[in-house]
Amino acid sequence: MNNEYLIMNNEGQKPNVLLDKSKLFALRVIKLYKFLKSEKQEDIIAKQVFRSGTSIGANVAESHYASSKADFINKLHIALKEASETEYWLTLLSESKILSEAESETIIVECKEIIKILTASIKTAKKVTK
C-alpha cells in the first residue's frame, strides 16, 4: 500500500486501515458532492450521499473513543448503516444516468470494500466480547 493512503493517528501509532479508508472515502464524497452540484445541477441526492458518505468515517473515528465494547460495536454498526445507505445513493446516481458507469464504478467498489471491512470488524469485535 502506498504511503499516501496511510494516515497516522494523533499518537503516531500505526495506521488504521478502516479509519484511513473511510476518511479518504469521505474526501472523495466531498469532491463528488461538489461535482454533482456544479456540473450535474443535482442537489437532493448530492446532499444525501454527502451526509451518509461523510458520516461513515465520523462514526469510525468516534468508535476509537467508545466508552465500552458495546459502544464500540454500536458505532461500527452505525458506520455500516451509513455505508449501506451511501451505496444505495451511489447506485441510484449510476442507474439514473446522472453519473456514467465510468464516473460511478470505482466509488461504488470503494464503498463496498468499506462495507466488507466494517462487517468483518463488527464480527471480530463481537467474538472478542463473548
C-alpha positions as CSV (number, residue, x, y, z in Angstrom):
1,M,0.0,0.0,0.0
2,N,1.3,3.5,-0.9
3,N,2.2,5.8,2.0
4,E,-0.2,8.4,0.6
5,Y,-3.1,6.3,1.6
6,L,-2.0,6.0,5.2
7,I,-3.0,8.5,7.8
8,M,-1.2,8.4,11.2
9,N,-3.3,8.9,14.3
10,N,-2.5,11.7,16.8
11,E,-0.3,9.4,18.8
12,G,1.9,8.5,15.8
13,Q,0.7,4.9,16.0
14,K,0.4,2.5,13.1
15,P,-2.3,3.5,10.6
16,N,-5.8,2.0,11.0
17,V,-6.9,0.7,7.6
18,L,-10.7,1.3,8.3
19,L,-10.1,4.8,9.6
20,D,-7.8,5.6,6.6
21,K,-10.2,4.2,4.0
22,S,-13.3,5.8,5.5
23,K,-11.5,9.2,5.7
24,L,-10.3,9.0,2.1
25,F,-13.7,7.9,1.0
26,A,-15.3,10.9,2.8
27,L,-12.9,13.2,0.9
28,R,-13.9,11.6,-2.3
29,V,-17.6,12.0,-1.4
30,I,-17.0,15.7,-0.8
31,K,-15.5,16.1,-4.3
32,L,-18.4,14.1,-5.7
33,Y,-20.8,16.4,-4.0
34,K,-19.2,19.5,-5.5
35,F,-19.2,17.8,-8.9
36,L,-22.9,16.9,-8.7
37,K,-23.9,20.4,-7.6
38,S,-21.8,22.3,-10.2
39,E,-21.7,20.0,-13.2
40,K,-24.9,18.0,-12.9
41,Q,-27.1,20.5,-11.1
42,E,-28.1,17.7,-8.8
43,D,-28.9,18.9,-5.3
44,I,-31.1,16.4,-3.5
45,I,-29.2,13.1,-4.0
46,A,-26.0,15.1,-3.7
47,K,-26.9,16.1,-0.2
48,Q,-27.9,12.6,0.7
49,V,-24.7,11.0,-0.5
50,F,-22.7,13.8,1.2
51,R,-24.4,13.3,4.5
52,S,-24.2,9.5,4.6
53,G,-20.8,9.2,2.9
54,T,-19.0,11.5,5.3
55,S,-20.8,10.0,8.3
56,I,-19.1,6.7,7.8
57,G,-15.6,8.0,8.8
58,A,-17.0,10.2,11.5
59,N,-18.5,7.1,13.2
60,V,-15.4,5.0,12.7
61,A,-13.4,7.9,14.3
62,E,-15.8,8.1,17.1
63,S,-15.6,4.4,17.8
64,H,-12.0,4.8,18.8
65,Y,-13.1,6.7,21.9
66,A,-16.0,4.4,22.7
67,S,-16.9,4.1,26.4
68,S,-17.3,0.3,26.2
69,K,-17.0,-2.6,23.8
70,A,-20.8,-2.4,23.3
71,D,-20.5,1.3,22.4
72,F,-17.6,0.5,20.0
73,I,-19.7,-2.1,18.2
74,N,-22.6,0.2,18.1
75,K,-20.5,3.0,16.4
76,L,-19.3,0.5,13.8
77,H,-22.9,-0.6,13.2
78,I,-23.9,3.0,12.6
79,A,-21.0,3.4,10.2
80,L,-22.1,0.2,8.4
81,K,-25.7,1.5,8.1
82,E,-24.3,4.8,6.7
83,A,-22.1,2.9,4.2
84,S,-25.1,0.8,3.1
85,E,-27.1,4.0,2.6
86,T,-24.3,5.6,0.6
87,E,-24.1,2.6,-1.6
88,Y,-27.8,2.9,-2.3
89,W,-27.5,6.6,-3.3
90,L,-24.4,5.9,-5.5
91,T,-26.3,3.1,-7.2
92,L,-29.2,5.4,-7.9
93,L,-26.9,8.0,-9.3
94,S,-25.4,5.4,-11.6
95,E,-28.7,3.7,-12.7
96,S,-30.4,7.0,-13.3
97,K,-27.5,8.0,-15.6
98,I,-26.8,11.1,-13.5
99,L,-23.3,9.6,-13.3
100,S,-21.9,7.5,-16.0
101,E,-20.7,4.0,-15.3
102,A,-17.2,5.2,-15.5
103,E,-17.8,8.0,-13.0
104,S,-19.6,5.8,-10.5
105,E,-17.8,2.4,-10.8
106,T,-14.8,3.0,-8.6
107,I,-16.5,4.9,-5.8
108,I,-19.2,2.1,-5.6
109,V,-16.4,-0.5,-5.4
110,E,-14.7,1.5,-2.7
111,C,-17.9,1.8,-0.7
112,K,-18.5,-2.0,-0.9
113,E,-14.9,-2.6,0.3
114,I,-15.6,-0.4,3.4
115,I,-18.8,-2.3,4.0
116,K,-16.8,-5.6,3.9
117,I,-14.2,-4.2,6.4
118,L,-16.9,-2.9,8.7
119,T,-18.8,-6.2,8.6
120,A,-15.6,-8.2,9.4
121,S,-14.7,-5.7,12.2
122,I,-18.1,-6.0,13.8
123,K,-17.9,-9.8,13.7
124,T,-14.4,-9.8,15.2
125,A,-15.4,-7.3,18.0
126,K,-18.4,-9.5,18.8
127,K,-16.3,-12.6,19.1
128,V,-13.9,-10.8,21.4
129,T,-16.7,-9.7,23.8
130,K,-18.2,-13.2,24.1
